[in-house]
Amino acid sequence: MADISLTLPDGNSRSYPAGVTAAEVAADISPSLAKKAISATVDGTHWDLAWPIGSDAAIAIHTMKDDAQALELIRHDFAHVMARAVQEIWPDVKVTIGPVIDKGWYYDFDRAEPFTPDDLGRIEARMKEIINARDPVRTEVWDRARAIAHYEASGEPYKVELVGMIPEDQPIRMYWHGDWQDLCRGPHLQHTGQLPADAFKLMSVAAAYWRGDNTRPMLQRIYGVGFRNRDDLKAHLNFLEEAEKRDHRRLGREMELFHFQEEAPGMVFWHPNGWSIYRELEDYMRRRLDAAGYREIRTPQVIDRKLWEKSGHWDKYRENMFTTEIDEEHANEKRTNALKPMNCPGHVQIFNQGLKSYRDLPLRLAEFGSCHRYEAHGALHGLMRVRGFTQDDAHIFCTEDQIESECAAFIALLSDIYRDAGFASFDIKLSTRPETRVGSDEIWDKAEEALEKAILSVRNDYEIDPGEGAFYGPKLDFKLTDAIGREWQCGTFQADFNLPERLDATYIGADGEKHRPVMLHRAILGSFERFIGIMIENYAGKLPFWLAPRQVVVASIISEADDYVAEVTQALTARGLRAEADIRNEKINYKVREHSVGKVPVILAIGRQEVENRTVTLRRLGEKQTEVLPLDQVIADLVAEAVPPDLR
C-alpha cells in the first residue's frame, strides 16, 4: 500500500500507509496524546479518530482542551445517548434526527404518548447509566441497499427516508454506541465514558413536524444542554434563570407596559406606562438626529405595487409584505397596494422632487417610519419579533467619496447613543452579497469595497458575514452586548448603489452632468419595539431614571398625610417628573412591595412626621435603607436626575 504524507500543525510531515486512522497517528506521536485524543481535523474537516485517511493531508489531533471540537462531540454524543436511553425505556419509540445546536442538542421522536417532566428525569438517569458503562463507539460505512434493508427490518421508517436523501457521493455511515445503532455523519467520541455525566440536563419537550412540513407527522422534540464540566453547566443554568427573571414579556405585564392579543398577532398594544418609554426614547432620538444634521420626513404607509416593482421589493420581498386590493372608482381592474415593509423607496421619492446639486450632498433624511412585515406566527416573540414596528430609519444620499466620512460619523453617533442607553460595547459584522440580490456583480464589488474601506477608516476589529447582505447591497451590522452577555443585532449601515439606479435618483455634479447618488441605509436602534424589549431585559426592568415610565410614587403611611401626598405629587409633576400618588388604605410595606414589582425607581413615603417637618422618606428601588430629606432638596435632586443624557 502506498504511503501518504500527513503535515502536523508545527509544519513537520510524517509518512504513513494510506488508510491510516487519526487514532493511529495520535499513538505514533505519543502515548499520552493517544490517550487524550478525541478527534482530528483533516484538511479542514472534523474527523473521527476511526476514519481512514487515504491521501496527503494536513492533520491536527484534538483533545478535550479544544473547546469547539470537544463541545461538538460531547453534544453530538449526548444526543445519541439520549436517543438510546429513550428506546431502551420505550422500545416502541421511533427515532428521527438529533443535531447539535447552540449550547446543546435536540432529538425528534415519534411516540404516541407525550413525554412528561418525570419522563425527562427517567431519561437522564438512564443516560448516566449508559455513560458509566463506558460502552465503545464504533462506525462502519454501508451501501445504500444494506442500510435501507436494515432500517426496514428494524421498523425505523424515518431512517429509511433519511438514507434515501443522502447524496450518491456521500458515505452512508452507521454508528454504534454499545449495541444501539444510529445513522450519522459523525464524528463521535471513542466510548460513552468520555461524556461528562454531571454536565448535561434535559430542558424541555416541544412539538415539531417531520422535516418541518406541516403535512407530515407531528413529532416530539426533546432539548438538552451539555458542557465539558459541571461548573459550565451550572453557569449556563444560572444564566437561564437570570434571563427568565429579565424576560421582557413578564416584566411587561408586571410593569403594565404592553400586551398582545390574537386579533392582531405581532402588533403591540402599548399601555400608558409603555408608551411613556416609547415617547421618551423617540424624543431623545429626534434630538440626537437633529443635532447630527438629519432632516425628518414622513412617507405614506400604503403604496401602490408599481413602486415596489420598480424598487425590486415585489420580486425579492413580496412574501414578507402585507398587500391589499381595492376597487378604485372608474378603474377597470383592482388596484394592488402594500403596507410598506421598509421606508427606502419612499425616501427616494422625496429626494427625486426637484433638482439636487452636489452641493446638497450629503442629504440625510430621517423618518420614524411605521412598517409592517409578515412573520410566521410561530416566530413572533414579544417585542423582539413583531409584524408591526417603527424604525429609527434614515437614508443618506451622498457621493462615493463621502461614504467613508458618513460611515465614521454614523459609528460615532451610534456609539454615543448606545452608551447613553447603557451598552458600553458592540461588535461589527460586514455582511456581503446574498444569493438572491439585485444589481450586477460590478456594482456589488464597488459597494462592498466602499463599505470595507469605510469601516477600516474607523476600526479594524470587525468580522465578515458572507452572504448575509440585504438584497440590494452589503451592510454593516452592529451587535451590542447586554448586562448578562447576550448579543443583540440592532444598528445597521448599508451601502446601496442599486436603488438609486432602479428609481432614477440623480443629482447635478460639479461638471454640470447628472450623476447617481449612493444611498446609505442606516438605523441605530433598529426598531423602537425591539430596542425597548432589549433595554427592559438589560436593566431587568429597572430602567434609567430619565426613561422610567413611573419615576416616583408618593405613598401615604397614614390617611392624615393624604393632603401632603397630593401636594408633593403636584410639585413633582409641575417640575416635569412622572409622579403618582398612592393613598390607598394599605400598609406602607404592601405599597413598597407592589411598586417594587412595578420597578418604580423612587418611592417617597409620607407619615405624620413628614407632614409636620415638610420632609419625605426616600426609598430607591432595590435598596433597603431610606433617607429622610427636605422636600425641596428631593425635588431638585430628582429633577436633575431626570434630565436625559444628551441634555446634561
NUSEDREN-905276 format. One record per residue (C-alpha): x negated, y, z; residue in one letter. Coordinates in steps of 0.05 Angstrom, whole numbers, plus 32768, in hexadecimal, padded with zeros to 4 digits. Layout:
BEGIN
XYZA;...
***
This chain:
BEGIN
800080008000M;7FE580457FEDA;7FCF80758022D;7FF080B9802FI;7FD280F8804ES;7FF681188088L;7FE2815E809CT;7FE7816F80E7L;7FF981B38104P;7FAF81C28111D;7FA181BB80C6G;7F7D817880CBN;7F94813E809FS;7F9780F480ADR;7FA280B9807DS;7FD78084808AY;7FF8804D8062P;80378065803DA;807380558068G;8052806680AAV;8083808080DET;807C80BF8107A;807A80938146A;803C806F812AE;801C80B2811AV;802880CA8161A;8009808B817DA;7FCD80938150D;7FC280DB8169I;7FC680C781B2S;7FEA809681E1P;800480D0820BS;802380F281CEL;804380B081B9A;806380AB81FEK;807E80F381FCK;809280F681B3A;80DC80FE81A2I;80DB81108158S;80B281318121A;80B7816680ECT;80A1814C80A7V;809B81818070D;80CD81AD8095G;8100817580A2T;8111815D80E8H;80FB811480E6W;810C80D78110D;80CF80B4812EL;80E78073810EA;80EE808E80C7W;80B7807A8095P;808E80B18073I;808180A0802AG;805680D8800FS;8024810E8022D;8043813F8053A;80398171808BA;804D815380CEI;8058816C8115A;806A813F814FI;809D815A8181H;80A6814F81CCT;80DA816681FEM;80B281A78203K;80C981BB81BDD;810B81DE81CDD;812D81DE818AA;811E81968177Q;8129817B81BDA;816D819C81C5L;818481858180E;8172813D8191L;818E814081D7I;81D1815C81C1R;81D6812D8185H;81C880F081B1D;81F9810981E5F;822E810981AEA;821F80C1819CH;821D80AB81E5V;825F80CD81F2M;827F80AA81B6A;8263806881CER;827F80748214A;82C4808581F7V;82C7804581CEQ;82AE801B8207E;82E580368234I;831B803781FEW;8307800581C6P;83438018819AD;832A80608191V;83118071814AK;82D3809D8143V;82C780D2810FT;828F81078113I;82668125814CG;8239815F8138P;820B818A8162V;822481D1816FI;820B820C8197D;81FC81F581DFK;821681AF81D3G;8240818381A5W;8285816A8197Y;82A18128817EY;82E5811D815ED;830E80DF8171F;834E80BF8157D;837280A88196R;83BD80A181A1A;83BC80BA81E9E;83A180FF81FAP;836181038221F;836981208267T;833981438296P;8334810182BDD;832180DE827CD;82E7810F8272L;82CE80FB82B7G;82D180B182A5R;82AC80BF8263I;827580E68288E;826C80AE82BAA;8266807A8282R;823580A6825CM;820780A88299K;8209805C829DE;81F580578253I;81BC8089825EI;81A38064829AN;81A380228273A;816C803F8246R;8188801B820AD;815C801F81CBP;81708049818FV;8162802C814BR;8173803E8103T;817B801C80BFE;818B80338079V;81C4800D8059W;81E1800D8013D;8226802B8009R;824B7FEA7FFEA;82307FCB803ER;824080098068A;8287800C804DI;82927FC28059A;82787FC980A0H;82A7800280B2Y;82E37FE18090E;82D67FA280B8A;82D07FC980F9S;830F7FF280EDG;82EE803680E7E;8312805880ACP;82F3809D80B9Y;82AD808080B3K;82C1805E8071V;82D680A28057E;829680C3806FL;826B808E804DV;828F809D800CG;827E80E78013M;823380DD801AI;821080F37FD9P;81F080BC7FB0E;81AA80D97FBAD;81AE80D88006Q;81A1809B8033P;81DA807B8059I;81BA8077809ER;81D6804D80D6M;81C38058811FY;81CB802A815BW;81CB804381A3H;81C77FFF81C5G;81FC7FD481A3D;82278010818FW;821F80278148Q;822E80688122D;8223808680DEL;81F380C080E5C;81BE80E880BFR;819280EA80FFG;815F80F4811BP;816A80D98162H;814380CA81A1L;8122808681AAQ;814D806D81E4H;81898085820CT;815E808E824AG;813C80CB822AQ;817C80F18235L;8180811B8276P;81BA80FB829BA;81C4813882C7D;81C2816D8290A;82058164826BF;824E81718277K;828E8163824FL;82B381A4824BM;82F6819F8228S;8324817C81F7V;8342819E81BAA;836B8189817DA;834A81878139A;8362817080F5Y;8337813C80D1W;8308816280A3R;832B81A380B7G;83668192808AD;83AB819C80A9N;83C88165807CT;83998132809CR;839E810F80E0P;83998138811FM;835E81228149L;834581318190Q;830481578195R;82DB815081D5I;82A8818881E1Y;8269817F820BG;822D81A8821EV;81E7818D8227G;81A381A7823CF;815D818E824BR;816581918296N;8197819C82CER;818181E482DAD;819081F88293D;81D581D88297L;81E381FB82D9K;81CE823E82BBA;81FD8233827FH;8238822082ABL;822B825E82D6N;822982878296F;826D826A8280L;828A827982C5E;827282C182C0E;828C82C88279A;82D082AE8290E;82D282E382C6K;82C483188291R;82F682FE825DD;8315833E8241H;8358831C8237R;835F830C8281R;834483508295L;837383708262G;83AE83538289R;8393836482CDE;838283AC82B9M;83C383B38290E;839D83C68251L;83BE83A28217F;83E483648202H;83F3833A81C4F;8432831681AFQ;844782E68178E;8472831A8153E;8431833E813FA;83F8830B8142P;83B4832B8145G;83D183718151M;83C483958192V;83FB83B181BFF;83D383E781E4W;83EE83F9822AH;83E1843E8247P;83A38428826CN;83858406822FG;839784408201W;8373846F8231S;833284488226I;833E844A81DBY;834A849581DAR;830D84A58205E;82E1847B81D8L;82FE849A8199E;82F484E081B4D;82AC84CF81C5Y;829F84B28180M;82BF84EE815ER;8291851D8184R;825484F48173R;826684F08128L;8275853B8125D;8231854A8143A;820F851B8111A;822C853F80D5G;8266851280C3Y;82A7852E80A6R;82E5850A80BDE;831A84F5808AI;835984CA8087R;836D849B804FT;83AE84758040P;83C084338062Q;83E284168025V;83C184197FE0I;83D583FC7F9CD;83B283BC7F87R;839683E07F4AK;836384047F76L;835183C37F9AW;834683A27F55E;831783DA7F41K;82F083D67F82S;82E9838A7F7DG;830F837B7FBDH;834A835C7F99W;831D83277F7BD;82ED831C7FB5K;8317832C7FF3Y;836183227FE1R;836A82E5800FE;835C8312804AN;838B834A8035M;83D483578049F;83FB8367800AT;844183807FFCT;846E83877FBFE;84A083BF7FB7I;84D283D27F82D;84BE84177F6CE;84F784417F51E;84FE843A7F05H;84C3840A7F02A;84C683CD7ED5N;84A283A17F06E;8492839E7F4FK;845683C57F68R;8423839F7F92T;840083C37FCAN;83D083AE8000A;83C483C58047L;837C83DC8046K;834B83A98063P;831483DD8060M;830D84288052N;82D78429801DC;830184327FDCP;8329846A7FFCG;82EA848F800FH;82D1848C7FC7V;831384AC7FB1Q;830584E77FDEI;82BE84EC7FC5F;82D884EC7F7EN;830485287F88Q;82E085627F68G;829885657F4EL;826185547F7FK;821A856E7F7AS;81DA85507F93Y;81DB858B7FC4R;8219856C7FE5D;81F4852D7FF5L;81F0850A8024P;823B8510802EL;825184EB806CR;829C84DB806EL;82B784BB80AEA;82FB849D80BEE;8317847980F9F;8338844C80C6G;8370841D80D9S;836683DC80B2C;8389839980ACH;836A8357809AR;83888312809AY;836682E480CCE;837D829C80D6A;83AA82978113H;837A82668135G;83408297812DA;836282D08152L;834282DF8195H;835B831981BFG;833B835B81AAL;82FF8337818DM;8322831B814FR;836183408139V;8388834E80FAR;839383988106G;835983C4811DF;833A84088117T;82F3841180FEQ;82C4844A8110D;82B7844A80C6D;828E847A809CA;826F847C8056H;823384A48044I;822C84B87FFBF;81E384C67FECC;81AA84BE7FBCT;817B84837FBCE;814384AA7FDCD;817184BE8015Q;81808477802BI;814384738058E;815084B3807FS;819B84A38085E;818B845E80A0C;815B847B80D3A;818E84AF80E9A;81C4847980EFF;8199844B811AI;818784858148A;81D18497814FL;81E5844E815AL;81AE8446818FS;81C8848281B6D;8210846B81B3I;8200842481C9Y;81D784408202R;8210846D8218D;823E84308215A;820F84098242G;81EA83DE8210F;819F83E88215A;818883B981DES;819D83A18199F;818183788160D;818583848116I;8192835280DEK;818A83608094L;81C08339806FS;81B1832B8026T;81DC831B7FE8R;821382E67FF1P;822782B47FBCE;826982D97FAFT;825883207F9DR;826183587F6BV;822A837B7F44G;81EC83657F1FS;81AE83467F3ED;818883857F2AE;81B783B07F54I;81B183807F8EW;816583807F89D;816783CC7F8DK;819783CE7FC8A;817283997FF1E;812F83BA7FE5E;814B83FE7FF9A;816983E38039L;812B83BC804DE;810083FA8041K;812F8423806BA;812E83F480A6I;80E283ED80A3L;80DD843880AAS;80FE843480EEV;80EA83F0810BR;80CF83AE80F3N;80EF837D8125D;8129836680FAY;8140832380DEE;8156830F8099I;819B82EF8095D;819D82D0804FP;81DF82D18029G;820682F6805EE;820C833A803CG;824F835A8028A;826883487FE3F;8255838E7FCAY;821283987FECG;81DD8383801FP;81E4839B8067K;81C383A580A9L;81E9838680E3D;81DD83A08129F;81E5836E8162K;81E8838881A9L;81DD836081E8T;820D83638223D;8203835D826EA;82028311826EI;81D683098230G;820A82FE81F9R;8200831C81B4E;823683438191W;8234835A8149Q;825183A08146C;822E83D5811CG;821F83CF80D2T;81FB83F7809DF;820583E28055Q;81E683FB8014A;821783F87FDAD;820484077F92F;824183E27F77N;827F84067F90L;826B844B7F76P;8261842A7F32E;82A484067F34R;82CA84437F4BL;82A484757F1FD;828684A07F56A;825584D47F3CT;823085127F50Y;820B85477F28I;81C085417F32G;818A85767F30A;818285667EE6D;81CB85797ED8G;81DD85317EC7E;820E85027EE8K;81F184CE7F18H;820E84967F43R;820984A17F8EP;81F584697FBDV;822E84597FEDM;821784478034L;824D8424805CH;8242842A80A7R;8264841D80E9A;8249841F8130I;82808402815CL;829983D68123G;82E183DA813BS;82FD83FD8178F;832383BE818DE;82E88390818CR;82B883C181ABF;82E883CF81E4I;82EE838481EFG;82A2837F81F1I;829D83B88222M;82D2839A8250I;82AA83598253E;8267837B8259N;827E83A28295Y;82AC836B82B0A;82E3839F82AEG;82BC83D182D9K;82B7840482A1L;828C844382A8P;82B2847982CEF;82BA84A68290W;82DC846E826AL;8305844D82A2A;835084528293P;8362845F82DCR;8328848482FAQ;834484928340V;837D8477836AV;839184A183A6V;83B0847183D8A;83D684828417S;83C8845E8458I;8406847A847CI;84458499845FS;843684DB8481E;83FC84E38451A;842884E18412D;842A852C8407D;83DE8531840CY;83D684F683DDV;8401851B83AAA;83D7855A83B3E;8395853483AAV;83AF8510836DT;83C78551834EQ;83848572835CA;835F8539833AL;838B853782FCT;8386858382F6A;833B857A82EER;8345854782B7G;833D850782DFL;836A84CC82D3R;838784C58319A;83C484A18336E;83E684A38379A;83F88464839FD;8428847483D8I;844A843083DBR;845C8414841FN;842383E2841EE;83E683D98449K;83A783FC8430I;838183BA842AN;83B783A083FBY;83B283DF83D1K;836683DB83CEV;8368839283B8R;839C839F8382E;837783DB8365H;833583B68368S;8353837F833DV;836883B6830DG;832083CE830DK;832E84158324V;82E984348331P;82FC8462836BV;8331845B83A1I;833E849683CFL;836084808410A;838684B48438I;839F84AD847FG;83AE84DC84B9R;836684F384C4Q;835C85028479E;839B852C8479V;8385855484B6E;833E855F849EN;834D85668453R;831E852C8443T;832484EA841FV;830784A6842CT;82E4849083ECL;82DA844783D9R;82B884328398R;82C983F38372L;829E83B88389G;828483DC83C7E;829A83CD840FK;8281840D842FQ;82AB844C842ET;829C84968435E;82C584CD8455V;82B9850C842BL;82D785528422P;830B855383EBL;82EA858C83C4D;82A7856683C3Q;82C8852683ABV;82ED854A8373I;82AE856D835CA;8285852D835DD;82B985048338L;82C3853A8303V;8278853982F5A;827784ED82F3E;82B184EC82C1A;828B8515828CV;827F84E9824FP;823584DA8243P;823085048204D;824785438229L;8219853D8265R;
***
